[in-house]
Amino acid sequence: MAGYYHREDLPRFPDIGKNAPELWQKFSDWYGAVFAEGALSEREKCLIALAVAHAVQCPYCIDAYTQAALEKGSNLEQMTEAVHVACAIRGGASLVHGLQMRNCAERISM
C-alpha cells in the first residue's frame, strides 16, 4: 500500500507559495532569519529542528533536518540524543495532563 508521504514532494515545498507569493516570501524571509547564525549556531538550530520534527511527526522535516544536521557537523549520537530529548518532553507533557484527568475524576466523584 502506498503511503501518504512522498519523498519527492519535499523539494516541491516552495510550490505552496504559487497562489500566495507575498505570503510565501514573508514566510521564507522569516524562516531564513530564524535559522541564521545567532545566539545559537546553525548546527544547534538544526538539532532543535530535528527534535521538534520528531515531536510533531513531520516526515518531511525529519528528512530535511537529518540532512541539515549532518551537513552542519552533527553526528548520529548527537542527533539521536536530541530525538530522545524531544520524546521525553512529549511523554512528560502527556503524563502531566493526567492531572487534569485526576482533577476531573475527583470533581465527578464528589
N, C-alpha and C positions, 0 to 999 in steps of 0.2 A: 504494500500500500504506500503510495506516495505521501510524503509529509507536507505540511503547510509551509514549512521553511524551505526556501530555495537559496542556496549559497550564491548563485549568480545574481540575485537581487541586490546584494549588498553594494556593489559598485553603482547600482542604479538609484541609490538613495537620493541624489540631487534631483531626480525626476519629480519628486514630490513637490518641488517648487515651480514646476512649469505653469501652473494655473494661478499661482500667487507669488510671483517673483520678488515682490517687495518684502513680503514676509519671510521668504526663504533667505533673502540676503541679510535681513536682520538676524535671523537665527544663525546663519553661517558666521556673521561677524562676531556675535556674542559667543558662539561655540568656540571659535578660534581664540578669542580672548581668554576664555575660561581655561583652555589647555595650553596657553602660552606659559613660558617660564615665569615664575613669580616667587612668592614666599615658599611655594612647593616647586620642586623640579618637575620637568615634563615626565620623567620616569615615575616619580611618586604619584603624579596625577593619573598616569596610565594604570598603575596598580590599584588606585582607588576606583577608577572607572571599571576595571576588570572585576573587582569585588562587587561593585554595585550591579554590574551586568548580570552576575550570578544571582544576586538578591532579587532583581526584577525579572530574571529568567528570560533575557533577550538573547536569542542565539546569534543574531546579527552583531550585537555589541560584544558578545563573548568572542566571536571570531575576530572582530576589528581590534579589540583591546588586548587579545592574546598576541596578535601580530605586533601591535604598537608597543606593548610592554617588552617583548623580545627585542624589537628594534631599538628601544631606548636603554637596553642594557640589563633588564631584569632577567632572572633565571627561573627555572621551573620551581625551585624551592621557595623563592620569594612569592611567586605567583600563586602557588598552592596555599601558602600561609595566608595571603590576602583573601583568597576564596574562603578559607576556614574562618577568618575573622568575620566576613560577611554572613556566613552561615550561623555563627554563634550569635551575632546580633539579631538576625532574623528569628532564630529559635527562641532566644530570650524574649524578644518582642511578642512572639506568640504566647509564650508561657505567662508573661506578666498580665496579659489580657484575661488569664484565668481568674485573676482577682475580680474582674468585672462580673464573671460568671458566678463567683462565690458571693459577691455582694448582692446580686440579683436573687440568687437562691435563698440567701438569708432574709431578704425583704419578703419574698413569697412565703417563706416558712413561718413568718411572724404572725 
